[in-house]
């Protein structure tokens, strides 16, 4: 199972109780989890990121690691072109993914690696300021979307996306014909 929290595109953040319930099902069914935590630092309203991998001992004395965490610097540190990611999990799985990566793509440049290390170990004030600005923008766009008839949008708990509900608009008609695609919409030339 691939778990993404905060979720792209909805912005939902899983609570510890939800992750524990999911973890219990994964254990019972023998399902492996890849926990994509790329948005872990972009969370709003005082919520905290909880890694699925951190819940092992809390899920009925789990002794088998069933989670690989994947992450990177592209989202939290606005370093999308630097191509730096990382993973944590059982040694044999990490070694297999390293072998696959080595034969699939070139390795990241040394300057990219040094920049990522500086971002991760350096002062985090810029990150906190960025998240505060994202929260301000989130509130602005959600408020605006919710003023449009036929659109509703929940406030994301994390990430920098919104996921509005637009199905009422998709069911509208133009004249007496159902809108099927953009050819049914008026245009100006």
C-alpha positions as CSV (number, residue, x, y, z in Angstrom):
1,X,0.0,0.0,0.0
2,X,1.2,3.5,-0.8
3,X,0.3,6.0,2.0
4,X,0.7,9.7,1.4
5,X,0.3,12.0,4.4
6,X,-0.3,14.8,4.1
7,X,-2.1,13.6,1.0
8,X,-1.7,15.0,-2.5
9,X,-4.1,16.3,-3.7
10,X,-6.6,16.5,-0.8
11,X,-4.3,17.8,1.8
12,X,-5.6,15.4,4.4
13,X,-3.3,14.5,7.3
14,X,-3.8,11.1,9.0
15,X,-4.2,11.1,12.7
16,X,-2.3,8.6,14.9
17,X,-5.5,6.6,15.5
18,X,-6.2,6.3,11.8
19,X,-2.6,5.3,11.1
20,X,-2.8,2.7,13.9
21,X,-6.0,1.2,12.4
22,X,-4.4,1.1,8.9
23,X,-1.3,-0.5,10.4
24,X,-3.3,-3.2,12.1
25,X,-5.0,-4.1,8.8
26,X,-1.6,-4.1,7.0
27,X,-0.3,-6.5,9.7
28,X,-3.3,-8.8,9.6
29,X,-3.3,-9.0,5.8
30,X,0.5,-9.1,5.4
31,X,0.5,-6.0,3.3
32,X,3.7,-3.9,2.9
33,X,3.5,-0.1,3.2
34,X,5.4,2.6,1.3
35,X,4.9,5.7,3.3
36,X,5.4,8.8,1.0
37,X,6.3,11.6,3.4
38,X,7.4,14.2,1.0
39,X,5.0,16.8,2.4
40,X,5.7,16.1,6.1
41,X,6.8,19.6,6.9
42,X,3.9,21.4,5.0
43,X,1.2,21.0,7.7
44,X,-1.1,23.7,9.0
45,X,-3.2,24.6,12.1
46,X,-0.9,23.1,14.7
47,X,-1.2,19.5,13.3
48,X,1.8,17.2,13.5
49,X,3.1,14.7,11.0
50,X,3.2,11.2,12.2
51,X,5.1,8.6,10.3
52,X,3.6,5.2,9.8
53,X,7.1,3.8,10.5
54,X,7.0,5.4,14.0
55,X,4.0,3.3,15.1
56,X,5.6,-0.2,15.0
57,X,5.8,-0.8,18.8
58,X,2.4,0.7,19.3
59,X,0.6,-1.8,17.0
60,X,0.4,-4.9,19.1
61,X,4.1,-5.4,19.7
62,X,5.0,-5.5,16.0
63,X,8.4,-7.0,15.4
64,X,8.5,-7.1,11.6
65,X,9.2,-3.9,9.7
66,X,6.4,-3.5,7.1
67,X,7.1,0.1,6.1
68,X,9.5,1.9,3.9
69,X,9.6,5.6,4.2
70,X,10.3,7.7,1.2
71,X,11.0,11.4,1.3
72,X,13.1,14.2,-0.2
73,X,13.8,17.9,-0.3
74,X,11.8,18.9,-3.3
75,X,8.6,20.0,-1.6
76,X,9.5,21.2,1.9
77,X,12.6,23.0,0.7
78,X,11.4,24.1,-2.8
79,X,14.3,22.1,-4.4
80,X,12.3,20.3,-7.1
81,X,15.1,20.5,-9.7
82,X,17.8,19.2,-7.4
83,X,16.5,15.6,-7.6
84,X,17.3,14.5,-4.1
85,X,15.3,11.9,-2.4
86,X,15.9,9.3,0.3
87,X,14.4,6.2,1.8
88,X,14.5,4.4,5.1
89,X,13.5,0.8,5.7
90,X,14.8,-2.8,6.0
91,X,18.4,-3.0,4.7
92,X,17.6,-5.6,2.0
93,X,14.8,-3.4,0.5
94,X,16.9,-0.3,0.6
95,X,19.8,-2.1,-1.1
96,X,17.5,-3.4,-3.8
97,X,16.1,0.0,-4.5
98,X,19.6,1.5,-4.5
99,X,20.6,-1.1,-7.1
100,X,17.6,-0.3,-9.2
101,X,18.2,3.4,-9.0
102,X,21.9,3.0,-9.9
103,X,20.9,1.3,-13.2
104,X,17.9,3.5,-14.0
105,X,19.2,7.1,-13.6
106,X,22.3,8.9,-13.0
107,X,23.3,9.8,-9.5
108,X,22.7,13.2,-8.0
109,X,25.5,15.7,-8.3
110,X,27.7,16.5,-5.3
111,X,26.4,20.1,-5.2
112,X,22.8,18.8,-5.0
113,X,23.8,16.6,-2.2
114,X,25.5,19.4,-0.3
115,X,22.6,21.7,-0.9
116,X,20.1,19.1,0.4
117,X,22.3,18.6,3.5
118,X,22.4,22.3,4.1
119,X,18.7,22.6,3.8
120,X,18.0,19.7,6.2
121,X,20.6,20.7,8.8
122,X,20.4,24.5,8.5
123,X,18.1,27.0,10.1
124,X,14.4,26.2,9.4
125,X,13.0,29.7,9.7
126,X,12.6,30.0,5.9
127,X,10.6,26.8,5.9
128,X,8.3,28.0,8.7
129,X,7.8,31.3,6.9
130,X,7.0,29.5,3.7
131,X,4.4,27.2,5.4
132,X,2.8,30.3,7.0
133,X,2.5,31.9,3.6
134,X,1.1,28.7,2.1
135,X,-1.5,28.7,4.9
136,X,-2.5,32.3,4.1
137,X,-2.8,31.4,0.4
138,X,-4.8,28.2,1.2
139,X,-7.3,30.2,3.3
140,X,-7.6,32.8,0.5
141,X,-8.3,30.3,-2.3
142,X,-10.6,28.1,-0.3
143,X,-12.6,31.1,0.8
144,X,-12.9,32.2,-2.8
145,X,-13.8,28.8,-4.2
146,X,-16.5,28.4,-1.5
147,X,-18.2,31.6,-2.8
148,X,-18.7,30.1,-6.3
149,X,-22.1,28.4,-6.8
150,X,-21.7,24.7,-7.3
151,X,-18.2,24.5,-5.9
152,X,-17.2,23.5,-2.4
153,X,-13.8,23.0,-1.0
154,X,-12.5,21.8,2.4
155,X,-9.5,23.4,4.0
156,X,-6.5,21.2,3.4
157,X,-4.6,20.3,6.5
158,X,-1.3,20.1,4.6
159,X,0.4,20.4,1.2
160,X,-0.1,23.4,-1.1
161,X,-3.0,22.1,-3.2
162,X,-6.7,22.4,-2.9
163,X,-9.2,19.7,-4.1
164,X,-12.5,21.4,-4.8
165,X,-15.7,19.4,-5.3
166,X,-17.0,20.5,-8.7
167,X,-19.4,17.6,-9.6
168,X,-22.5,19.9,-9.3
169,X,-21.1,22.1,-12.1
170,X,-20.3,19.1,-14.3
171,X,-24.0,18.1,-14.2
172,X,-25.2,21.5,-15.4
173,X,-26.7,21.9,-18.8
174,X,-26.0,24.6,-21.4
175,X,-29.3,25.4,-23.1
176,X,-31.1,22.0,-23.2
177,X,-28.0,20.0,-23.7
178,X,-25.7,18.4,-21.1
179,X,-22.2,19.9,-21.1
180,X,-19.9,17.1,-22.2
181,X,-16.7,18.8,-23.1
182,X,-15.3,22.3,-23.9
183,X,-16.9,22.3,-27.3
184,X,-20.2,22.9,-25.5
185,X,-19.0,26.1,-23.8
186,X,-19.3,29.6,-25.3
187,X,-16.1,31.1,-26.7
188,X,-14.9,34.5,-27.8
189,X,-12.5,34.9,-30.6
